[in-house]
Amino acid sequence: MSTNEVISDSFSAKFNRSVSNFLFFCAGADTKILAKCTHTDRVKSQGIGGVVLATAALAFFSGSYAFYMVFSPKQGMAMEAVQQASHTPAYIASLVFGLVWSLMIFNLDRFIVATSGHGDGTEKITLGELGRGLPRIAMAIMIGFILSKPLELRIMQSEIDAKLQLVQEEHVKQRKSNLDVEYDKAGKALDAKRAEAIEQRNAKEQELKKLKIQVDSARMRLEQEIDGESVNGKKGEGPAAKQKRETQAKAEAEFKETEQRYAPILNNLQQNIDQVQAEIDAMQARRELDLKQIRVEAAKKDGLIERVYIAEEIAPTASKMLTALLIILEIAPILFKMMLSLSPYDYLTENEKRKVIAAHAIDIKTMLSQETGEKIMDVKNATYHEADLIAARDIGKVMIEDELTKKAQELFLAQVKADIERDPSKYISQDVIQEIKLPVATQAADKTPPQNEA
């Protein structure tokens, strides 16, 4: 065998061993006990670990897609939103939260499988086993239900997007219809007001136009009379020309007077028209903003819950089948452990438990349940000999030290009392003694008789 083949075989063996240990970890199995068991036990643990690992992988994809639907921006309608949402922040956030979600599901599944025990040792699932495993089965069902929905949405994404597009368009159509009724009513009132002002302005301008035509007509007749183009055919300023000049002057004066009188009226009418037109333009701008807001509202109908409802509506059978598949995948390890007969791993595991309990001198006692009559074990009812021995030793030691301390205090107190009786002055301070002696010396000096003077 060549060196390369030896290295390849060594690497392959290490890789297989690493994968096996990881699957044992996923199954919550004890590798030290499995090393003493048969190959069949190791294969069983690897299978259970593989199911737990597969569930964690599905949880990662499911959670990542679900969080992607949460974090992705929704700026347009359904199909447009799918195209606009592909950006880096949404991907990063969904991957991070999907990883956290999968680790949480992995840890929970591993805990459920590791604590499910080994059943009653038969290949049948009895009612007792089912009852004891019901809480774990309930948790597994809930996990399977939660994992199935995002995967279901991803599988039926095209159908959901098509249906969601119709839902959003219907929402826009309905809201736009109500908006049109509201704005049409206000728009008609403004249009009527503007039309009335335009009609009044046009009437005044028409009157001025008629007067202007009269002025131009009078000026033209005057010019014709002066040029000799009239009926009499005479040129120059005659009585007829004078009369036509007066008519022309009168028409001009009437036109100017009317024009001056109508000027402020026309100005006010034009201002009213401009003001109404500004209100119409502002109303149209508000209408466009409202339509934009309606589209934004429609785009928000692209959430995770909305898609779940649509998926159940368009394909209820497929939705239930996928949910059932994930639920079966979740509860399969628990059911498998109930269906497996007892193996060396189960006996060795139980033996290790009892060895640890016996090594620490714990006496387990069982009690009968008053309700069901079954044997139950309670950690409070066990006898902990090792702990009791340590407690008796340490408590006895403290009690002896306490008794000795009391005896020493009594003997010391007796010795101090005897010493006080022998020499009490030792226990009185010198200052007190001086205060007692000084008055006695003073009194003695006062009682001394005076000496005769020499």
C-alpha positions in Angstrom: 0.0 0.0 0.0 1.4 3.4 -1.0 1.9 6.3 1.4 -0.9 8.3 -0.3 -3.3 5.5 0.2 -2.4 5.2 3.9 -2.9 9.0 4.4 -6.2 8.8 2.5 -7.5 5.9 4.6 -6.4 7.7 7.8 -8.1 10.8 6.8 -11.3 8.9 5.8 -11.3 7.1 9.2 -10.9 10.4 11.1 -13.6 12.0 9.0 -16.0 9.1 9.6 -15.3 9.1 13.3 -15.9 12.9 13.5 -19.2 12.6 11.6 -20.3 9.7 13.8 -19.4 11.6 17.0 -21.3 14.6 15.8 -24.4 12.5 15.0 -24.1 10.9 18.5 -24.0 14.4 19.9 -27.1 15.4 17.9 -28.9 12.3 19.3 -27.8 13.2 22.9 -26.1 9.8 23.2 -23.2 9.0 25.5 -20.2 8.1 23.3 -18.3 6.3 26.2 -21.3 4.0 26.6 -21.7 3.5 22.9 -18.1 2.5 22.6 -19.0 -0.6 24.7 -22.1 -1.4 22.8 -22.8 -3.2 19.5 -22.7 -1.6 16.1 -26.5 -1.8 15.9 -26.8 0.6 18.9 -24.4 3.1 17.2 -26.3 2.9 14.0 -29.6 3.7 15.8 -28.1 6.7 17.6 -26.6 7.9 14.3 -30.1 7.6 12.6 -31.8 9.6 15.4 -29.0 12.2 15.3 -29.4 12.5 11.5 -33.1 13.2 11.9 -32.4 15.9 14.5 -29.8 17.4 12.3 -32.1 17.3 9.2 -34.8 19.1 11.3 -32.3 21.8 12.3 -31.3 22.2 8.6 -35.0 22.6 7.6 -35.4 25.1 10.5 -32.5 27.1 9.1 -34.1 27.4 5.6 -37.5 27.9 7.0 -36.5 30.5 9.5 -34.3 32.4 7.0 -37.1 32.6 4.5 -39.6 33.7 7.2 -37.3 36.4 8.5 -36.5 37.4 4.9 -40.2 38.0 4.4 -40.2 40.1 7.5 -37.1 42.3 6.8 -37.5 42.7 3.0 -38.8 46.1 2.0 -42.3 46.2 0.4 -42.4 49.3 -1.8 -44.6 48.1 -4.6 -47.1 45.5 -5.5 -46.4 41.8 -4.9 -44.4 40.9 -8.0 -42.5 44.3 -7.9 -41.7 43.8 -4.2 -40.1 40.5 -4.9 -37.8 42.1 -7.4 -37.0 45.2 -5.2 -36.4 43.2 -2.0 -33.2 41.5 -3.1 -30.6 43.5 -1.2 -27.8 42.7 1.1 -29.2 43.9 4.5 -32.3 41.8 4.2 -30.2 38.7 3.3 -27.7 39.2 6.2 -30.5 39.8 8.7 -32.5 36.7 7.5 -29.4 34.5 7.6 -28.4 35.6 11.1 -31.9 35.1 12.5 -32.3 31.9 10.6 -29.1 30.5 12.1 -30.2 31.5 15.7 -33.6 29.9 15.0 -32.2 26.7 13.7 -29.8 26.4 16.7 -32.7 26.9 19.1 -34.8 24.2 17.3 -31.7 21.9 17.2 -31.2 22.3 21.0 -34.9 21.8 21.7 -35.1 18.6 19.5 -31.9 17.2 21.0 -33.3 17.8 24.5 -36.7 16.1 23.6 -34.9 13.1 22.1 -32.3 12.8 24.9 -35.0 12.9 27.6 -37.5 10.6 26.0 -36.1 7.5 27.7 -36.2 4.1 26.2 -39.8 3.1 26.5 -41.0 -0.2 28.1 -38.6 -2.4 26.1 -41.2 -3.7 23.6 -41.6 -2.9 19.9 -45.2 -1.8 20.4 -46.2 1.7 21.5 -48.4 1.2 24.5 -50.8 3.6 26.0 -48.6 4.1 29.0 -45.6 5.1 26.8 -47.8 7.4 24.7 -49.2 9.1 27.8 -45.7 9.6 29.3 -44.4 10.9 25.9 -47.4 13.1 25.2 -45.8 16.4 26.4 -42.8 15.8 24.2 -45.0 14.8 21.3 -47.0 18.0 21.7 -43.9 20.1 21.6 -42.6 18.3 18.5 -46.0 18.8 16.8 -45.9 22.5 17.5 -42.3 22.7 16.2 -43.3 20.8 13.0 -46.3 23.1 12.5 -44.1 26.2 12.8 -41.4 24.9 10.5 -43.8 23.9 7.8 -45.4 27.3 7.1 -42.3 29.1 5.7 -41.3 26.1 3.6 -44.9 25.9 2.4 -44.8 29.6 1.4 -41.5 29.1 -0.5 -42.8 26.1 -2.4 -46.0 27.9 -3.5 -44.4 31.3 -3.9 -45.4 31.8 -7.6 -49.1 30.9 -6.9 -49.1 33.0 -3.7 -47.6 36.0 -5.6 -50.2 35.7 -8.4 -53.1 35.6 -5.8 -51.5 38.4 -3.7 -51.3 40.6 -6.8 -55.0 40.2 -7.3 -55.7 40.9 -3.6 -53.5 44.1 -3.7 -55.1 45.3 -7.0 -58.6 44.7 -5.6 -57.6 46.7 -2.5 -56.3 49.6 -4.7 -59.4 49.5 -6.9 -61.8 49.6 -3.9 -59.9 52.3 -2.1 -59.5 54.3 -5.3 -63.2 54.1 -6.0 -64.0 55.6 -2.6 -61.4 58.2 -3.2 -62.7 59.1 -6.6 -66.2 59.6 -5.2 -64.9 62.0 -2.6 -62.7 64.0 -4.9 -65.2 64.0 -7.8 -67.8 65.7 -5.5 -65.3 68.4 -4.4 -63.9 68.7 -8.0 -67.4 69.3 -9.5 -68.1 72.1 -7.0 -64.8 73.8 -7.8 -65.3 73.3 -11.6 -68.8 74.8 -11.3 -67.4 77.8 -9.4 -64.6 78.3 -11.9 -67.0 77.9 -14.9 -69.3 80.6 -13.4 -66.4 83.0 -12.9 -65.2 82.3 -16.5 -68.8 82.9 -17.8 -69.1 86.2 -16.1 -65.6 87.3 -17.3 -66.5 86.2 -20.9 -69.8 88.2 -20.8 -68.0 91.4 -19.7 -65.3 90.9 -22.3 -68.0 90.3 -24.9 -69.7 93.6 -24.0 -66.3 95.4 -24.3 -65.7 93.7 -27.6 -69.1 94.9 -29.0 -68.4 98.4 -27.9 -64.9 98.2 -29.5 -66.5 97.0 -32.8 -68.9 100.0 -32.6 -65.9 102.4 -32.1 -64.1 100.8 -35.0 -67.2 100.9 -37.2 -67.8 104.6 -36.5 -64.1 105.4 -37.2 -64.3 103.6 -40.5 -67.4 105.5 -41.6 -65.8 108.7 -40.6 -62.7 107.9 -42.7 -64.9 106.9 -45.6 -66.8 110.2 -45.4 -63.6 112.2 -45.3 -62.1 110.3 -48.2 -65.3 110.7 -50.3 -66.2 107.1 -50.3 -69.6 107.6 -48.8 -73.0 107.9 -50.7 -72.7 111.6 -51.4 -69.1 111.2 -52.8 -67.8 114.5 -51.4 -64.4 114.7 -49.7 -63.4 116.7 -46.7 -65.0 117.8 -43.5 -68.7 118.4 -44.2 -71.8 118.3 -42.0 -72.0 114.5 -42.6 -68.4 114.1 -41.5 -68.9 116.3 -38.5 -71.9 114.2 -37.5 -70.0 110.9 -37.9 -67.1 112.4 -36.0 -69.4 113.1 -33.1 -70.8 109.6 -33.3 -67.3 108.1 -33.3 -66.3 110.3 -30.3 -69.4 109.2 -28.4 -68.7 105.6 -29.1 -65.1 105.9 -28.0 -66.1 107.7 -24.8 -68.7 105.0 -24.0 -66.1 102.3 -24.7 -63.5 103.9 -22.4 -66.0 104.5 -19.7 -67.2 100.9 -19.8 -63.6 99.6 -20.0 -62.7 101.6 -16.9 -65.8 100.4 -15.1 -65.2 96.7 -16.0 -61.5 96.7 -15.3 -61.7 95.9 -11.5 -64.6 93.5 -12.1 -62.6 91.6 -14.7 -59.5 91.7 -12.4 -61.5 90.2 -9.5 -63.1 87.6 -11.7 -59.6 86.5 -13.0 -58.3 86.3 -9.5 -61.2 84.1 -8.5 -60.5 81.9 -11.5 -56.8 81.6 -10.6 -57.7 80.9 -7.0 -60.1 78.2 -7.9 -57.6 76.7 -10.4 -55.0 76.6 -7.6 -57.5 74.8 -5.4 -58.1 72.3 -8.2 -54.4 71.7 -8.7 -53.9 71.3 -4.9 -56.7 68.8 -4.8 -55.2 66.9 -7.7 -51.9 66.8 -5.9 -53.6 65.5 -2.7 -55.4 62.9 -4.7 -52.0 61.7 -6.2 -50.6 61.5 -2.6 -53.6 59.5 -1.4 -53.3 57.2 -4.4 -49.6 56.7 -3.6 -50.5 55.9 0.1 -53.2 53.5 -1.1 -50.5 51.6 -3.2 -48.2 51.6 -0.1 -51.0 50.1 2.0 -51.6 47.5 -0.7 -47.9 46.6 -0.8 -48.0 46.1 3.0 -50.5 43.3 2.4 -47.5 41.1 1.6 -46.7 40.0 5.1 -46.0 36.5 6.4 -49.5 36.1 7.9 -51.2 37.3 4.7 -49.3 34.7 2.7 -50.1 31.9 5.1 -53.8 32.7 4.7 -53.5 32.8 0.9 -51.6 29.5 0.9 -54.3 27.8 2.9 -56.9 29.3 0.6 -55.4 28.3 -2.8 -54.0 24.9 -1.8 -55.5 23.6 1.5 -54.6 20.0 0.8 -51.0 20.7 -0.1 -50.7 22.9 3.0 -52.0 20.2 5.3 -49.8 17.5 3.7 -46.6 19.5 4.0 -47.5 20.4 7.6 -48.2 16.7 8.4 -44.8 15.7 6.8 -42.9 18.1 9.0 -44.8 17.0 12.1 -44.1 13.4 11.3 -40.4 14.3 10.9 -40.4 16.0 14.2 -42.1 13.2 16.3 -40.4 10.4 14.4 -37.4 10.1 16.8 -39.7 10.0 19.8 -41.9 7.3 18.3 -38.9 5.3 17.1 -37.4 5.2 20.6 -40.8 4.0 21.9 -40.8 1.2 19.2 -37.3 0.0 19.8 -36.7 -3.0 22.0 -34.2 -2.7 24.9 -30.6 -2.9 23.7 -27.2 -3.1 25.5 -27.0 0.7 25.4 -30.2 1.0 27.5 -28.9 -1.5 30.1 -25.5 0.1 30.2 -27.0 3.5 30.6 -29.2 2.3 33.4 -26.2 0.6 35.0 -24.2 3.9 34.8 -27.0 5.7 36.5 -27.2 3.2 39.3 -23.5 3.1 39.8 -23.4 6.9 40.2 -26.2 6.7 42.7 -24.7 3.8 44.6 -21.2 5.5 44.6 -22.7 8.4 46.5 -24.7 6.2 48.9 -28.1 7.3 47.8 -31.1 5.0 48.7 -34.0 5.6 46.3 -37.4 4.9 47.7 -40.6 4.6 45.8 -44.1 5.6 46.8 -47.5 4.6 45.6 -49.6 7.4 44.0 -53.0 7.8 45.8 -54.7 8.7 42.5 -53.3 6.2 40.1 -51.7 3.6 42.3 -48.5 3.7 40.3 -45.0 3.8 41.8 -43.5 7.2 41.8 -40.1 8.4 42.8 -39.4 11.7 44.5 -35.9 13.1 45.2 -37.2 14.4 48.6 -38.1 10.9 49.8 -34.6 9.3 49.0 -32.1 8.7 51.8 -28.8 10.4 51.2 -26.4 8.4 53.4 -23.2 10.2 52.3 -24.7 13.6 52.8 -26.2 12.5 56.2 -22.7 11.2 57.3 -21.0 14.5 56.3 -23.7 16.5 58.1 -23.5 14.4 61.2 -19.7 14.7 61.3 -19.6 18.4 60.6 -22.5 19.2 62.9 -21.0 17.0 65.7 -17.7 18.8 65.4 -19.3 22.2 65.7 -21.4 21.0 68.7 -18.2 19.7 70.5 -16.4 23.0 69.9 -19.5 24.8 71.3 -19.5 22.7 74.5 -15.8 23.1 75.0 -16.1 26.9 74.6 -18.8 27.1 77.2 -16.8 25.0 79.7 -13.7 27.1 79.2 -15.8 30.3 79.7 -17.2 28.9 83.0 -13.8 28.0 84.4 -12.3 31.3 83.4 -15.2 33.1 85.1 -14.6 31.2 88.3 -10.9 31.9 88.3 -11.5 35.7 87.8 -14.0 35.8 90.7 -11.6 34.0 93.1 -8.8 36.4 92.1 -11.1 39.4 92.7 -11.8 38.2 96.2 -8.1 37.9 97.0 -7.1 41.3 95.6 -9.9 43.5 94.4 -7.6 46.5 94.0 -6.2 44.9 90.9 -9.5 45.4 89.1 -10.0 49.0 90.1 -8.3 51.8 88.1 -5.7 54.0 89.8 -7.7 57.1 89.1 -10.6 55.8 91.1 -8.2 54.9 93.9 -6.8 58.4 93.9 -10.2 60.0 94.0 -11.0 57.9 97.0 -7.7 58.6 98.9 -7.5 62.4 98.3 -10.6 63.4 100.3 -9.4 61.2 103.2 -6.0 63.0 103.2 -7.7 66.4 103.1 -9.9 65.7 106.0 -6.9 64.5 108.1 -5.1 67.8 107.3 -8.2 69.8 108.4 -8.3 68.0 111.7 -4.6 68.7 112.6 -4.4 71.3 115.4 -2.7 74.6 114.7 0.8 75.0 116.1 1.6 77.9 118.4 3.6 80.6 117.0 7.0 81.0 118.4 
